[in-house]
Amino acid sequence: MNSKQRKTLAKILERPARPDIKWTDFLSLMAALGVESDHSRAGSRVGFHANECDLVVHKPHPGKELTRPAIRGIQQFLENAGV
């Protein structure tokens, strides 16, 4: 994991959730953590799977930043998956 990915992880784990985390930074972090992604879902939904835990996140549009509810879901996913 590079320094940018570590910074993104630190931002994601902050409470309260931050509204300034870019989608591309999030995807890079998930890949570095070894989380499988599934971009074949309907619409703008993207699935993630790790250690028998699943997460579905809506790709942000028209903006580039994840929403606070999405960040809270990601926090819980990372906690439950143990990644």
Phi, psi and omega in degrees: 000130180273177186294325179294320178294322176295321178294320178297317178299317179298319178295318181296323184279352179294147174232132001289162184299141180268144179265017187241027180264121183285144179303315182295323177294321178297314179299319179298318179296315181299319178296319180294329179278355179081020179278130179283140177241150181230101182271007184269010180285165183293143175064224184261016180277139177233130180262149177227145182219132176204132175049049178064019175246140181240151178215137173239127181235137175279127177295127183292138175202143004280348179287181182246355185259146176289151178277162178299316177300323177295319179297317179297322176295321178294319177302312181294321178299312181298321178296311183291324181281341179070031179258000000 
